[in-house]
Amino acid sequence: MGAFYLISGNEDFSIKERANDLIRELCGDAQEDNPGLEIIRGDTENEKFSAVFARLMDSLETPSFLSAEKVVWLKHFNRFDEALAEASTKKKKSRIDLLSDFLKDGLPQDVTLVIDGPGLDRRKAFYKLCEKVCASSGGELFWFEKSDPKSKGYEAQLLRRIKEQALNAGLRMDDSAAGYMAETIGGDAARLKNEMDKLICYVGPSSKEITIEDCWAICSRCSETLAWEFSNALAQKKAAQALSLIPGILESMEQEKGMAASSSPEMTIVSAAHAEFQRILAVKCMGRKFGIPDRASPDVFYRLTDEHKDSVAEFPVLAMHPYRLFKIWENAVRFSDLEIARAFKSLLDANRRMISGSDARLALEHLVAMIAG
């Protein structure tokens, strides 16, 4: 029987990227010149899903004409919910049931079927059938799901994913660089790939490692990345570095005002710093609880996360990557309890000034002076 490949989930960018890569693997780069490839568009807005499925079934049931083998690609199909909701009876089966019957009988030996698109419900019988047919036919099922930032282990999972992208290009990525990418980009797959591609080209084949300095040099300077660098400089009490970032922050705020990407860039800057000092406070409390020495090494935090897994409810920061905990601890011991309290007051004052229309440069410079000066 022929092979069946299904690519779905809820992360649209990764689904499309994997589908395009798979078709290149099966048909070569010049897809338009391959007589054995038949593409059925599944994301045409002015066409009903029933018409798409009708063309799919016609293609599957028609023998290959100009090639010994045939690849049928249902490309970027985005109406699984409509297809699965269609009524089905013994007299008139739904389109999904017709396709299911075809898959149960086995694809013709000379036919490879590729279906990609978001929104397939994993609880449905159709998904479970596809899972079996993919495995038994020599094909594969790919599932791409957005990571939930609130889920346990989200940060560690995101860090692994970033490092894997670097490893696939033959490069190592240090923990600081991976942490920077994770916090400034998050789970945005399209933007993450774009920035990683830029980094890989920037460091070149002669380098073996991507560092945080490489990230600062080449990654896009949007409000999120500038906010991360600014809050990190404050947390390290590097006043000169924090002040040097203010012109870029102001420029980014001007460019992004009124845009959907960041309707309130002022809040992005202050919120990032506030979040970092919340982490500093939480890690400092945790350090007091477990008696962590001021000059603790990274190994202390790797052991800590293993030994105190049951304490995550009390100290949610334990769910973070151990190296990230270590870096926060380095910053936490720079501040006395009184200085942390003053930092929160300064952040509140800066927030009030910026949202009330006061001069943003003065508000940020005053914030730097109060926390890192």
PyMOL commands that set and color helices and strands:
alter all, ss='L'
color gray80, all
select helices_A, chain A and resi 12-27+31-33+49-61+80-85+95-105+125-137+154-168+175-185+189-203+212-218+223-235+239-256+265-290+298-307+309-311+316-319+322-332+337-355+360-372
alter helices_A, ss='H'
color red, helices_A
select strands_A, chain A and resi 4-9+37-41+70-75+111-116+140-144+172-173+209-210
alter strands_A, ss='S'
color yellow, strands_A
deselect
rebuild
show_as cartoon
